[in-house]
């Protein structure tokens, strides 16, 4: 499996993003945050999806940031105005 396709646990993903596991868990229920993979009862995150989520949340100014929820729970939890 290529490095970008590596599946990470919630704990590993939280460590990579410097977040609490509970933040990722809340975002999943709210349809926010990075995309995830569901394998039975297990939740995993692809490294590529974590990288895409991070890249999609880069801003130059706080005025660019508007909280929202994407339809279908896709994408990041923030968007550019």
SENU-122388 format. One record per atom (N, C-alpha, C): x, y, z; atom name; residue number from 0. Coordinates in pm, 1 decimal, padded with zeros to 6 digits. Atoms other than C-alpha are relative to their C-alpha. Example, Ala and Ser with C-alpha at 12.3 -4.5 7.8 and 13.67 -1.06 7.14 Angstrom:
BEGIN
+----------+----------+----------+------+-----+
!       xx !       yy !       zz ! site ! pos !
+----------+----------+----------+------+-----+
!  00089.0 ! -00119.0 !  00000.0 !    N !   0 !
!  01230.0 ! -00450.0 !  00780.0 !   CA !   0 !
!  00090.0 !  00120.0 !  00000.0 !    C !   0 !
! -00082.0 ! -00119.0 ! -00006.0 !    N !   1 !
!  01367.0 ! -00106.0 !  00714.0 !   CA !   1 !
! -00077.0 !  00109.0 !  00073.0 !    C !   1 !
+----------+----------+----------+------+-----+
//
This chain:
BEGIN
+----------+----------+----------+------+-----+
!       xx !       yy !       zz ! site ! pos !
+----------+----------+----------+------+-----+
!  00085.3 ! -00118.4 !  00000.0 !    N !   0 !
!  00000.0 !  00000.0 !  00000.0 !   CA !   0 !
!  00089.9 !  00124.7 !  00000.0 !    C !   0 !
! -00078.8 ! -00122.6 !  00006.6 !    N !   1 !
!  00142.9 !  00339.6 ! -00096.0 !   CA !   1 !
! -00020.4 !  00081.9 !  00126.8 !    C !   1 !
!  00004.7 ! -00079.3 ! -00123.4 !    N !   2 !
!  00216.0 !  00583.1 !  00187.2 !   CA !   2 !
! -00127.3 !  00083.1 !  00010.2 !    C !   2 !
!  00119.9 ! -00084.7 ! -00002.6 !    N !   3 !
! -00076.5 !  00811.8 !  00088.7 !   CA !   3 !
! -00127.3 ! -00082.0 !  00019.3 !    C !   3 !
!  00115.6 !  00087.8 ! -00016.8 !    N !   4 !
! -00314.8 !  00511.1 !  00094.9 !   CA !   4 !
! -00000.5 ! -00070.8 !  00134.7 !    C !   4 !
! -00009.1 !  00063.9 ! -00130.5 !    N !   5 !
! -00203.6 !  00400.2 !  00441.0 !   CA !   5 !
! -00122.1 !  00035.1 !  00084.0 !    C !   5 !
!  00115.7 ! -00021.8 ! -00086.4 !    N !   6 !
! -00499.1 !  00355.7 !  00675.8 !   CA !   6 !
!  00046.8 !  00021.0 !  00143.4 !    C !   6 !
! -00038.0 ! -00035.5 ! -00135.9 !    N !   7 !
! -00461.9 !  00520.3 !  01015.5 !   CA !   7 !
! -00119.7 ! -00011.3 !  00093.1 !    C !   7 !
!  00105.4 !  00001.8 ! -00101.3 !    N !   8 !
! -00662.3 !  00472.1 !  01334.3 !   CA !   8 !
! -00036.3 !  00143.5 !  00036.4 !    C !   8 !
!  00039.3 ! -00133.3 ! -00046.7 !    N !   9 !
! -00846.0 !  00764.1 !  01492.0 !   CA !   9 !
!  00111.4 !  00060.3 !  00084.1 !    C !   9 !
! -00109.5 ! -00049.3 ! -00084.1 !    N !  10 !
! -00563.6 !  00794.3 !  01744.4 !   CA !  10 !
!  00116.6 !  00049.7 ! -00085.2 !    C !  10 !
! -00110.9 ! -00039.3 !  00087.0 !    N !  11 !
! -00297.2 !  00804.4 !  01472.6 !   CA !  11 !
! -00033.6 !  00125.7 ! -00079.0 !    C !  11 !
!  00042.1 ! -00118.3 !  00075.7 !    N !  12 !
! -00496.4 !  01056.4 !  01267.0 !   CA !  12 !
! -00000.5 !  00123.1 !  00089.2 !    C !  12 !
!  00002.8 ! -00112.2 ! -00094.3 !    N !  13 !
! -00548.4 !  01277.1 !  01572.6 !   CA !  13 !
!  00142.1 !  00047.2 !  00030.4 !    C !  13 !
! -00140.1 ! -00036.4 ! -00025.6 !    N !  14 !
! -00175.8 !  01267.4 !  01648.0 !   CA !  14 !
!  00059.4 !  00074.2 ! -00118.9 !    C !  14 !
! -00052.4 ! -00063.2 !  00120.8 !    N !  15 !
! -00092.2 !  01356.9 !  01288.2 !   CA !  15 !
! -00051.4 !  00142.9 ! -00015.1 !    C !  15 !
!  00061.2 ! -00133.0 !  00012.3 !    N !  16 !
! -00332.9 !  01655.0 !  01294.7 !   CA !  16 !
!  00016.1 !  00084.3 !  00126.0 !    C !  16 !
! -00017.0 ! -00068.6 ! -00128.3 !    N !  17 !
! -00239.4 !  01749.9 !  01652.5 !   CA !  17 !
! -00135.4 !  00039.1 !  00059.8 !    C !  17 !
!  00134.4 ! -00017.9 ! -00054.8 !    N !  18 !
! -00602.5 !  01712.3 !  01764.8 !   CA !  18 !
! -00027.2 ! -00108.6 !  00102.4 !    C !  18 !
!  00046.1 !  00106.0 ! -00089.0 !    N !  19 !
! -00782.3 !  01514.5 !  02032.2 !   CA !  19 !
! -00081.5 ! -00100.1 ! -00080.9 !    C !  19 !
!  00081.2 !  00102.6 !  00065.3 !    N !  20 !
! -00940.0 !  01186.1 !  01926.8 !   CA !  20 !
! -00147.6 !  00038.5 !  00003.8 !    C !  20 !
!  00141.1 ! -00036.8 ! -00015.2 !    N !  21 !
! -01271.2 !  01319.4 !  02056.5 !   CA !  21 !
! -00042.4 !  00105.7 ! -00101.7 !    C !  21 !
!  00032.3 ! -00099.5 !  00102.2 !    N !  22 !
! -01253.0 !  01608.0 !  01809.6 !   CA !  22 !
! -00035.2 ! -00069.8 ! -00130.7 !    C !  22 !
!  00029.3 !  00074.1 !  00123.0 !    N !  23 !
! -01236.3 !  01367.4 !  01515.4 !   CA !  23 !
! -00130.6 ! -00077.8 !  00013.7 !    C !  23 !
!  00124.6 !  00074.2 ! -00022.9 !    N !  24 !
! -01516.2 !  01158.4 !  01669.3 !   CA !  24 !
! -00120.6 !  00092.6 ! -00012.2 !    C !  24 !
!  00109.9 ! -00097.3 !  00010.1 !    N !  25 !
! -01739.5 !  01467.4 !  01704.2 !   CA !  25 !
! -00019.3 !  00043.4 ! -00144.0 !    C !  25 !
!  00010.4 ! -00043.4 !  00139.2 !    N !  26 !
! -01661.6 !  01582.2 !  01351.1 !   CA !  26 !
! -00065.6 ! -00107.0 ! -00085.9 !    C !  26 !
!  00064.8 !  00106.8 !  00077.6 !    N !  27 !
! -01763.5 !  01239.0 !  01214.9 !   CA !  27 !
! -00151.1 !  00005.4 !  00018.7 !    C !  27 !
!  00144.0 ! -00005.7 ! -00028.2 !    N !  28 !
! -02105.3 !  01266.1 !  01383.3 !   CA !  28 !
! -00064.0 !  00124.7 ! -00059.2 !    C !  28 !
!  00052.1 ! -00126.7 !  00051.1 !    N !  29 !
! -02144.3 !  01626.0 !  01266.5 !   CA !  29 !
!  00016.5 !  00012.5 ! -00151.3 !    C !  29 !
! -00022.8 ! -00006.8 !  00144.0 !    N !  30 !
! -02039.9 !  01548.5 !  00907.7 !   CA !  30 !
!  00105.5 !  00101.5 ! -00037.0 !    C !  30 !
! -00109.2 ! -00095.3 !  00021.7 !    N !  31 !
! -01731.8 !  01769.2 !  00939.1 !   CA !  31 !
!  00131.3 ! -00076.5 ! -00004.4 !    C !  31 !
! -00131.7 !  00060.9 ! -00008.9 !    N !  32 !
! -01362.1 !  01704.4 !  00921.2 !   CA !  32 !
!  00036.7 ! -00081.3 ! -00122.1 !    C !  32 !
! -00048.9 !  00077.4 !  00114.7 !    N !  33 !
! -01165.8 !  01472.9 !  00695.5 !   CA !  33 !
! -00087.9 ! -00121.3 ! -00028.6 !    C !  33 !
!  00071.2 !  00122.4 !  00037.6 !    N !  34 !
! -01323.0 !  01186.6 !  00504.6 !   CA !  34 !
!  00062.0 ! -00116.9 !  00075.3 !    C !  34 !
! -00050.3 !  00117.2 ! -00069.2 !    N !  35 !
! -01291.3 !  00848.3 !  00671.6 !   CA !  35 !
! -00053.4 ! -00126.0 ! -00066.9 !    C !  35 !
!  00037.2 !  00130.5 !  00053.7 !    N !  36 !
! -01321.2 !  00479.5 !  00585.5 !   CA !  36 !
! -00062.2 ! -00079.4 !  00114.1 !    C !  36 !
!  00066.9 !  00083.8 ! -00100.0 !    N !  37 !
! -01561.0 !  00251.7 !  00772.1 !   CA !  37 !
!  00016.0 ! -00145.4 ! -00043.7 !    C !  37 !
! -00022.2 !  00142.4 !  00026.5 !    N !  38 !
! -01456.2 ! -00115.8 !  00782.1 !   CA !  38 !
! -00067.7 ! -00078.1 !  00112.2 !    C !  38 !
!  00077.7 !  00061.6 ! -00107.5 !    N !  39 !
! -01724.7 ! -00296.0 !  00978.2 !   CA !  39 !
! -00024.9 !  00104.9 !  00107.4 !    C !  39 !
!  00014.4 ! -00097.2 ! -00109.0 !    N !  40 !
! -01719.7 ! -00122.0 !  01315.8 !   CA !  40 !
!  00123.4 !  00088.6 !  00015.7 !    C !  40 !
! -00126.0 ! -00074.7 ! -00011.1 !    N !  41 !
! -01367.8 !  00014.4 !  01263.4 !   CA !  41 !
! -00001.0 !  00123.6 ! -00089.0 !    C !  41 !
! -00015.4 ! -00124.1 !  00075.2 !    N !  42 !
! -01299.5 !  00371.1 !  01150.9 !   CA !  42 !
!  00148.2 !  00018.2 ! -00029.8 !    C !  42 !
! -00137.4 ! -00025.8 !  00040.7 !    N !  43 !
! -00983.8 !  00446.9 !  00956.4 !   CA !  43 !
!  00003.4 !  00125.5 ! -00085.9 !    C !  43 !
! -00021.7 ! -00119.6 !  00080.5 !    N !  44 !
! -00843.0 !  00756.5 !  00785.9 !   CA !  44 !
!  00114.4 ! -00026.3 ! -00096.0 !    C !  44 !
! -00109.7 !  00008.0 !  00096.9 !    N !  45 !
! -00640.0 !  00754.1 !  00464.9 !   CA !  45 !
!  00087.3 !  00122.9 !  00017.4 !    C !  45 !
! -00093.9 ! -00111.9 ! -00014.5 !    N !  46 !
! -00328.7 !  00967.6 !  00493.2 !   CA !  46 !
! -00027.7 !  00107.3 ! -00106.6 !    C !  46 !
!  00028.3 ! -00094.8 !  00108.4 !    N !  47 !
! -00418.2 !  01127.9 !  00156.9 !   CA !  47 !
! -00119.9 !  00088.6 !  00035.0 !    C !  47 !
!  00117.1 ! -00079.5 ! -00038.6 !    N !  48 !
! -00758.0 !  01239.7 !  00295.9 !   CA !  48 !
!  00034.4 !  00099.7 !  00110.0 !    C !  48 !
! -00043.3 ! -00092.9 ! -00104.9 !    N !  49 !
! -00590.9 !  01394.0 !  00601.6 !   CA !  49 !
!  00079.9 !  00115.3 ! -00060.1 !    C !  49 !
! -00078.0 ! -00103.5 !  00068.0 !    N !  50 !
! -00348.4 !  01580.1 !  00375.9 !   CA !  50 !
! -00092.2 !  00094.1 ! -00077.7 !    C !  50 !
!  00094.1 ! -00082.2 !  00077.2 !    N !  51 !
! -00634.7 !  01701.2 !  00152.8 !   CA !  51 !
! -00081.2 !  00090.4 !  00093.4 !    C !  51 !
!  00075.0 ! -00078.7 ! -00097.5 !    N !  52 !
! -00831.7 !  01817.6 !  00457.0 !   CA !  52 !
!  00084.7 !  00116.9 !  00049.9 !    C !  52 !
! -00090.4 ! -00105.0 ! -00047.0 !    N !  53 !
! -00531.5 !  02012.0 !  00584.6 !   CA !  53 !
!  00019.9 !  00106.0 ! -00108.3 !    C !  53 !
! -00020.3 ! -00094.1 !  00110.7 !    N !  54 !
! -00464.7 !  02169.0 !  00242.8 !   CA !  54 !
! -00124.6 !  00083.8 ! -00026.3 !    C !  54 !
!  00125.3 ! -00071.3 !  00022.7 !    N !  55 !
! -00831.7 !  02267.2 !  00212.7 !   CA !  55 !
! -00035.3 !  00098.3 !  00109.8 !    C !  55 !
!  00025.9 ! -00089.0 ! -00112.2 !    N !  56 !
! -00813.1 !  02457.9 !  00540.7 !   CA !  56 !
!  00117.1 !  00093.2 !  00027.1 !    C !  56 !
! -00107.9 ! -00098.4 ! -00010.8 !    N !  57 !
! -00524.8 !  02694.5 !  00472.0 !   CA !  57 !
! -00056.6 !  00136.5 ! -00038.7 !    C !  57 !
!  00055.8 ! -00133.5 !  00020.9 !    N !  58 !
! -00616.8 !  03062.3 !  00498.1 !   CA !  58 !
!  00107.2 !  00105.7 !  00022.9 !    C !  58 !
! -00089.2 ! -00114.2 ! -00019.2 !    N !  59 !
! -00437.7 !  03396.3 !  00476.2 !   CA !  59 !
! -00053.8 !  00095.8 !  00105.6 !    C !  59 !
!  00063.6 ! -00094.6 ! -00090.8 !    N !  60 !
! -00686.7 !  03584.3 !  00692.9 !   CA !  60 !
! -00117.1 ! -00066.8 !  00069.8 !    C !  60 !
!  00113.5 !  00054.8 ! -00074.5 !    N !  61 !
! -00943.1 !  03503.5 !  00960.6 !   CA !  61 !
! -00132.6 !  00037.9 ! -00065.8 !    C !  61 !
!  00124.7 ! -00040.5 !  00066.2 !    N !  62 !
! -01201.9 !  03688.6 !  00748.7 !   CA !  62 !
! -00038.9 ! -00095.7 ! -00112.6 !    C !  62 !
!  00030.9 !  00098.8 !  00103.5 !    N !  63 !
! -01179.0 !  03407.5 !  00488.6 !   CA !  63 !
! -00079.6 ! -00117.7 !  00055.9 !    C !  63 !
!  00054.9 !  00119.0 ! -00062.8 !    N !  64 !
! -01308.3 !  03149.0 !  00737.0 !   CA !  64 !
! -00145.9 !  00020.0 !  00036.4 !    C !  64 !
!  00141.2 !  00000.0 ! -00035.3 !    N !  65 !
! -01680.7 !  03075.5 !  00762.2 !   CA !  65 !
! -00038.1 ! -00142.0 !  00038.3 !    C !  65 !
!  00041.2 !  00135.9 ! -00037.1 !    N !  66 !
! -01807.8 !  02775.4 !  00962.1 !   CA !  66 !
! -00118.6 ! -00045.2 ! -00083.9 !    C !  66 !
!  00112.7 !  00056.5 !  00073.8 !    N !  67 !
! -02042.4 !  02545.6 !  00770.0 !   CA !  67 !
!  00007.4 ! -00151.4 !  00004.5 !    C !  67 !
!  00002.0 !  00144.4 !  00017.0 !    N !  68 !
! -02139.2 !  02186.2 !  00711.7 !   CA !  68 !
! -00026.1 ! -00028.6 ! -00146.9 !    C !  68 !
!  00015.8 !  00037.7 !  00140.4 !    N !  69 !
! -02092.6 !  02042.2 !  00364.2 !   CA !  69 !
! -00117.2 ! -00096.3 ! -00015.8 !    C !  69 !
!  00104.3 !  00098.7 !  00027.0 !    N !  70 !
! -02390.7 !  01856.7 !  00213.5 !   CA !  70 !
!  00060.2 ! -00139.4 ! -00010.1 !    C !  70 !
! -00049.2 !  00137.3 !  00005.5 !    N !  71 !
! -02344.5 !  01484.1 !  00258.1 !   CA !  71 !
!  00119.8 ! -00027.4 !  00088.4 !    C !  71 !
! -00110.4 !  00021.2 ! -00092.2 !    N !  72 !
! -02076.0 !  01534.1 !  00520.3 !   CA !  72 !
!  00136.3 ! -00009.8 ! -00065.8 !    C !  72 !
! -00127.2 !  00006.8 !  00070.8 !    N !  73 !
! -01797.1 !  01567.2 !  00262.6 !   CA !  73 !
!  00082.4 !  00125.1 !  00024.7 !    C !  73 !
! -00089.6 ! -00113.7 ! -00005.7 !    N !  74 !
! -01495.3 !  01790.9 !  00284.5 !   CA !  74 !
!  00029.6 !  00045.8 !  00140.4 !    C !  74 !
! -00041.3 ! -00055.6 ! -00127.6 !    N !  75 !
! -01363.3 !  02010.5 !  00561.4 !   CA !  75 !
! -00113.5 !  00066.3 !  00073.6 !    C !  75 !
!  00102.7 ! -00064.1 ! -00079.8 !    N !  76 !
! -01551.8 !  02187.8 !  00833.5 !   CA !  76 !
!  00001.9 !  00150.9 ! -00016.1 !    C !  76 !
! -00010.5 ! -00143.5 !  00022.8 !    N !  77 !
! -01444.8 !  02533.1 !  00718.3 !   CA !  77 !
!  00005.2 !  00024.1 ! -00150.4 !    C !  77 !
! -00011.6 ! -00031.4 !  00142.5 !    N !  78 !
! -01463.1 !  02708.8 !  00384.2 !   CA !  78 !
!  00045.4 !  00143.8 ! -00018.4 !    C !  78 !
! -00040.4 ! -00136.1 !  00035.1 !    N !  79 !
! -01328.9 !  03014.2 !  00213.1 !   CA !  79 !
! -00123.0 !  00076.9 ! -00042.8 !    C !  79 !
!  00115.5 ! -00082.5 !  00039.8 !    N !  80 !
! -01568.3 !  03303.3 !  00161.0 !   CA !  80 !
!  00010.5 !  00041.7 ! -00145.4 !    C !  80 !
+----------+----------+----------+------+-----+
//
